[in-house]
Amino acid sequence: MMDEEKIVKDIVSGQIKLYEVEKHVDNDNDKATELRRRAIEKLTGQDLKQIGHHNIDLKQALKANIENCIGVAQIPMGITGPLKVNGNFAKGEYYIPLATTEGALVASVSRGISVINACGGAFAHVLKSGTTRGPVCRVDSLDKAKEVMDWVAKNKKKIKEIAEKTDPFIKFSDIESYLVGKNLFLRITYDTGDAMGMNMVTVASDSVMSFLEDKFKLKHIALSGNMCIDKKPSALNMIKGRGKSVIAEVTIPRELVEKKLKCTPEAFADVCYRKNWVGSGLAGAYGFNSHFGNIVGAMFLATGQDEAHITEGSHGFTTAEVNDDGDLYVAITAPSLMVGTIGGGTMLGTQKEALSMMGCWGPGKTPGANAKTFAEILGSVLLAGELSLLGALAARHLTQAHVRLNR
């Protein structure tokens, strides 16, 4: 029988490292987590009861999602909807889970959804789908670089064969070359089905680079040379897209704008232009929108997406214009939604339930169908969020809403 107090004491003293606890308790994940937390309580002098209160499957979490686990961080989850979506993949009405600590966000999205539903729903489409990895290698001369670049451009079939041997669900899409001095970057794009797919594309790209390194005697410097570009703001992802590129639109009759958003179509379009376009341009922003990050963040946390990809998800454009008949047309374009419905954090209990609520957890009936369904739903929720916030600004109601709901 293990001496729990001795293990805790040894963790505190440093004789047992935080990552070593499991082997001292016969790989009992729950017990290792408890003892590690008790040691941290002693080291910090803080009661971590709330962090320790959970029903998460620690075996699953420690297998793929976390190291040195001591418990969970709990975030309130709200619900809104149903939201009607008319998409290529998302067809129907969906309840939307949002995990956030910002009061007023769920209420704001709910208002936008009510406007969209009153217009018959949002129209949404996945324009492109592709997960990228961007290795960098060193070449000795311009002639060598040109030789590699020409071969790569002419032999995509061979690269496809090498890449697709690594995983039955990965599909090679394209490879592009970029040269700066002796630095040769290769941006490789794949379709990863219903998985977000960063692990898949990493393995596939490693195999491709091993082949090229051997064939051309290149010096492979790094599997990620930041031309992917992963988890950072970038013009490249905003222009070329990454993950799922989605557009969603709605046309709102003038009387409905005035009734529900409490402003005119002209005032709404004017705020959108001056805030999202002039203001964002002046700031040098990579997102010409009002608050994509809010909605992407809340849905990512609820559904087990990689939260660092909220960065790319905040890229995008919101456009608004008054049609010739006086009605208001609003659209969002989200070029970089790195989403998946299987693998990673989507395998955890609450996250799986949140995706299942929208009918898109797990693999689709055809590869990628569920991930594209989720992307079209997310794009439509982004549209709802933009409608509500821009309408509140145009009507000068933003302060009142936050005072009332974000106490």
C-alpha positions in Angstrom: 0.0 0.0 0.0 1.4 3.4 -1.0 2.2 6.0 1.6 0.3 9.0 0.2 1.7 11.4 2.7 5.3 10.4 1.9 4.6 10.9 -1.8 3.2 14.3 -1.2 6.2 15.2 1.0 8.6 13.9 -1.7 6.9 16.1 -4.3 7.1 19.1 -2.0 10.8 18.5 -1.4 11.5 17.9 -5.1 12.6 14.3 -4.7 9.6 13.3 -6.9 9.2 15.5 -10.0 5.8 16.7 -11.0 5.8 14.5 -14.1 7.0 11.4 -12.2 4.0 11.1 -9.8 2.1 8.6 -11.9 4.8 5.9 -11.7 4.7 6.1 -7.9 1.0 5.3 -7.8 0.9 2.5 -10.4 -0.3 4.9 -13.1 -3.5 5.7 -11.3 -4.3 9.0 -13.0 -6.9 10.1 -10.4 -4.7 9.4 -7.5 -1.6 11.1 -9.2 -3.7 14.2 -9.9 -4.9 14.3 -6.3 -1.4 13.9 -4.8 0.1 16.5 -7.1 -2.6 19.0 -6.1 -2.1 18.3 -2.4 1.6 19.0 -2.9 0.9 22.3 -4.7 -1.5 23.3 -1.9 1.4 22.8 0.6 3.9 24.7 -1.7 1.6 27.6 -2.3 -0.4 27.7 1.0 -3.7 27.8 -1.0 -6.8 25.6 -0.8 -7.4 24.2 -4.4 -10.7 22.6 -3.6 -12.5 24.0 -6.7 -9.7 23.0 -9.0 -10.0 19.5 -7.6 -13.8 19.3 -8.0 -14.5 17.7 -11.4 -15.8 14.7 -13.2 -13.4 14.8 -16.2 -12.0 11.5 -17.5 -8.4 12.0 -16.4 -7.3 8.9 -18.2 -8.4 10.4 -21.5 -7.1 13.9 -20.6 -3.7 12.7 -19.6 -3.4 10.5 -22.6 -3.7 13.4 -25.1 -4.5 16.7 -23.5 -2.5 17.6 -20.4 0.6 16.9 -18.4 1.2 17.4 -14.6 -2.6 17.5 -14.1 -3.9 18.9 -10.8 -7.6 19.3 -11.8 -9.6 21.5 -14.0 -10.4 25.1 -14.8 -14.1 25.5 -15.0 -15.8 28.1 -17.3 -19.5 28.8 -17.3 -21.3 27.6 -20.4 -24.4 29.3 -21.7 -26.7 28.3 -24.5 -28.4 30.2 -27.2 -30.5 29.5 -30.3 -31.8 27.7 -32.0 -30.1 29.3 -34.9 -31.3 28.5 -38.4 -28.5 27.8 -40.9 -28.9 27.3 -44.6 -25.5 25.8 -45.6 -24.0 23.2 -47.8 -23.3 21.1 -44.7 -25.2 22.8 -41.8 -28.9 22.6 -42.7 -31.3 23.2 -39.9 -31.7 24.7 -36.5 -28.9 24.5 -33.9 -28.5 25.3 -30.2 -25.2 27.0 -29.7 -23.0 26.4 -26.6 -20.8 29.3 -25.5 -18.2 29.0 -22.7 -17.3 32.4 -21.4 -16.9 34.6 -18.4 -17.9 37.8 -20.2 -21.4 38.9 -19.1 -23.5 40.1 -22.1 -21.9 37.9 -24.7 -24.5 35.1 -24.7 -27.3 37.7 -24.6 -25.7 39.7 -27.4 -25.4 36.6 -29.7 -29.0 35.7 -28.9 -30.2 39.0 -30.2 -28.3 38.6 -33.4 -29.7 35.1 -33.8 -33.3 36.4 -33.4 -32.6 38.8 -36.3 -31.2 36.1 -38.5 -34.0 33.7 -37.8 -36.6 36.4 -38.5 -35.0 36.6 -42.0 -35.2 32.9 -42.7 -31.8 32.0 -41.4 -28.1 32.6 -42.4 -26.7 31.4 -45.6 -23.2 29.9 -45.0 -20.6 28.1 -47.1 -17.2 26.6 -46.5 -15.1 28.2 -49.3 -11.9 26.3 -48.7 -10.5 23.6 -46.4 -6.9 23.0 -45.8 -4.5 22.6 -42.8 -0.9 23.7 -43.4 2.6 23.0 -42.2 5.5 25.2 -43.3 9.0 23.7 -43.0 12.2 25.7 -43.6 15.5 24.4 -44.9 18.8 25.9 -45.8 20.1 25.7 -49.4 23.7 26.4 -50.4 23.0 28.5 -53.5 20.3 30.1 -55.6 20.9 27.4 -58.3 20.2 24.6 -55.7 17.1 26.4 -54.5 15.8 26.8 -58.0 16.4 23.1 -58.6 14.4 22.1 -55.6 11.6 24.6 -56.3 11.3 23.4 -59.9 11.2 19.7 -58.9 8.6 20.4 -56.2 6.4 22.2 -58.7 6.6 19.4 -61.2 6.4 16.4 -58.9 3.4 17.0 -56.6 2.1 13.5 -57.4 5.2 12.1 -55.8 4.9 14.4 -52.8 1.2 13.4 -52.5 2.3 9.7 -52.4 4.8 10.2 -49.7 2.5 12.3 -47.5 -0.5 10.1 -47.8 1.4 7.0 -46.8 1.6 8.4 -43.2 -2.2 8.4 -42.5 -5.2 6.9 -44.2 -7.3 10.0 -43.6 -4.9 12.7 -44.8 -5.1 14.1 -48.3 -2.3 16.2 -49.9 -3.7 19.3 -51.5 -0.7 21.6 -52.6 2.8 22.7 -51.9 4.2 26.2 -52.4 7.8 27.4 -52.3 9.1 30.7 -50.8 12.8 31.7 -51.0 14.5 34.3 -48.8 18.3 34.3 -49.3 19.4 30.7 -48.4 16.1 30.0 -46.6 13.7 27.8 -48.5 10.2 27.6 -47.1 7.7 25.0 -48.2 4.1 25.6 -47.3 2.3 22.3 -47.6 -1.5 22.1 -47.5 -3.6 19.0 -46.6 -7.2 18.0 -46.1 -7.5 16.3 -42.8 -11.1 15.2 -42.8 -13.0 15.8 -39.6 -9.8 16.3 -37.5 -8.3 19.8 -37.0 -5.2 17.8 -38.1 -2.1 19.5 -36.9 -0.6 16.2 -35.7 -1.5 14.6 -39.0 0.1 17.3 -41.1 3.2 17.4 -38.9 3.9 13.7 -39.4 3.2 13.9 -43.2 5.4 17.0 -43.6 8.2 15.3 -41.7 8.1 12.4 -44.2 8.1 14.8 -47.2 11.0 16.7 -45.8 13.0 13.6 -45.1 12.6 12.6 -48.7 13.6 16.0 -50.0 16.5 16.3 -47.6 17.9 13.0 -48.8 17.3 13.6 -52.5 18.7 17.2 -52.7 21.1 17.1 -49.7 19.3 20.0 -48.1 19.7 21.0 -44.5 16.3 20.7 -42.9 16.3 23.4 -40.2 12.8 23.2 -38.7 9.5 21.4 -39.4 7.7 24.7 -38.7 9.3 27.7 -40.2 6.4 30.0 -39.4 5.0 30.0 -42.9 2.3 27.6 -41.8 1.4 30.0 -40.1 0.3 28.5 -36.8 -1.3 30.2 -33.8 0.0 33.7 -34.7 -1.6 36.7 -36.4 -0.7 36.9 -40.1 -1.6 38.5 -43.4 -0.9 35.1 -45.1 -3.7 33.3 -43.2 -6.0 36.2 -43.7 -5.5 36.2 -47.4 -4.9 32.5 -48.3 -6.9 30.9 -45.5 -6.1 28.1 -43.1 -8.3 25.4 -41.7 -11.9 26.2 -42.9 -12.6 29.4 -44.8 -16.2 30.3 -44.3 -18.6 33.0 -45.4 -22.1 33.7 -44.0 -24.6 36.3 -45.0 -28.1 37.6 -44.3 -30.4 40.3 -45.8 -32.5 42.1 -43.2 -35.6 44.1 -44.3 -35.4 47.8 -43.3 -38.4 47.5 -40.9 -36.8 44.6 -39.1 -33.5 46.5 -38.7 -35.4 49.3 -37.1 -37.5 47.1 -34.9 -34.9 44.6 -33.6 -31.6 46.5 -33.9 -33.1 49.9 -33.1 -31.2 51.7 -35.9 -31.5 52.4 -39.6 -29.7 50.3 -42.3 -27.7 53.4 -43.1 -26.5 53.9 -39.6 -25.5 50.2 -39.3 -23.5 50.3 -42.5 -21.9 53.5 -41.5 -20.7 52.1 -38.2 -19.4 49.0 -40.0 -17.4 51.0 -42.5 -15.9 53.5 -40.0 -15.2 51.0 -37.2 -14.4 47.7 -39.0 -12.7 49.1 -42.0 -11.3 52.6 -41.3 -10.5 52.0 -37.7 -9.0 48.5 -38.3 -7.0 49.9 -41.2 -5.6 52.7 -39.1 -4.7 50.3 -36.4 -3.0 47.9 -38.8 -5.2 45.1 -37.6 -5.4 41.7 -39.3 -9.2 41.5 -38.6 -11.7 43.9 -40.1 -14.5 42.9 -37.8 -16.0 43.9 -34.5 -15.4 40.9 -32.2 -14.8 37.6 -34.0 -12.5 36.6 -31.2 -15.3 36.7 -28.7 -17.4 34.2 -30.4 -14.6 32.0 -31.7 -13.1 31.9 -28.2 -16.4 31.0 -26.5 -17.2 28.2 -29.0 -13.7 26.9 -29.1 -13.6 26.5 -25.3 -17.1 24.9 -25.2 -16.2 22.3 -27.9 -12.6 21.4 -27.2 -10.9 23.2 -30.1 -7.2 24.2 -29.6 -7.6 27.5 -27.9 -4.4 29.0 -29.4 -6.1 28.9 -32.8 -8.5 31.6 -31.6 -5.7 33.9 -32.9 -6.3 32.9 -36.5 -10.1 32.7 -35.9 -10.1 36.4 -35.0 -9.0 37.2 -38.5 -11.8 38.1 -40.9 -14.1 40.7 -42.5 -17.5 42.0 -41.8 -19.2 43.9 -44.6 -22.5 45.8 -44.6 -24.3 47.7 -47.3 -27.7 49.1 -48.0 -29.3 47.4 -51.0 -31.1 49.3 -53.7 -34.5 48.5 -52.1 -33.3 49.9 -48.7 -32.8 46.6 -47.0 -29.5 45.8 -45.1 -27.1 43.2 -46.4 -24.5 41.9 -43.9 -21.8 39.2 -44.4 -18.8 37.8 -42.5 -15.8 36.1 -44.1 -13.7 34.0 -41.7 -10.7 32.7 -43.6 -8.9 30.8 -40.8 -11.2 28.6 -38.6 -9.0 25.8 -37.4 -11.7 23.4 -36.2 -12.3 19.7 -35.9 -14.9 17.3 -34.5 -12.7 14.4 -33.6 -9.4 14.1 -31.8 -7.7 16.4 -29.3 -10.0 18.2 -26.8 -13.1 17.1 -28.6 -12.7 13.7 -27.0 -13.3 15.0 -23.5 -16.7 14.7 -21.8 -18.2 18.2 -21.8 -16.7 19.1 -25.1 -18.0 16.0 -26.8 -21.5 16.8 -25.4 -21.3 20.4 -26.7 -20.5 19.2 -30.2 -23.1 16.4 -30.0 -25.7 19.1 -29.1 -25.1 20.5 -32.6 -25.1 17.0 -34.2 -21.5 17.2 -35.4 -19.3 15.3 -33.0 -17.0 12.6 -34.4 -16.4 11.6 -38.0 -19.0 12.6 -40.6 -20.8 10.2 -43.0 -18.4 11.5 -45.6 -14.9 12.5 -44.6 -14.9 16.1 -43.3 -18.6 16.6 -43.3 -19.0 17.1 -39.6 -16.1 19.6 -39.4 -17.5 21.6 -42.2 -21.0 21.5 -40.6 -19.4 22.9 -37.4 -17.5 25.5 -39.4 -20.7 26.7 -41.1 -22.5 26.9 -37.8 -19.6 28.9 -36.3 -19.6 31.3 -39.3 -23.3 31.9 -38.8 -22.8 32.6 -35.0 -20.0 35.0 -35.9 -22.6 36.8 -38.2 -25.1 36.9 -35.3 -22.4 38.4 -33.0 -21.5 41.1 -35.5 -25.1 42.0 -36.1 -25.8 42.5 -32.4 -22.7 44.5 -31.6 -22.7 46.7 -34.6 -26.5 47.3 -34.1 -25.8 48.2 -30.4 -23.1 50.7 -31.4 -25.3 52.2 -34.1 -28.2 52.6 -31.7 -25.8 53.7 -28.9 -27.0 51.0 -26.6 -23.7 49.2 -25.9 -23.0 50.8 -22.6 -26.5 50.1 -21.2 -26.2 46.4 -22.1 -22.9 46.0 -20.4 -23.9 47.8 -17.3 -27.1 45.7 -17.1 -25.5 42.3 -17.9 -21.8 42.5 -17.0 -22.2 43.4 -13.4 
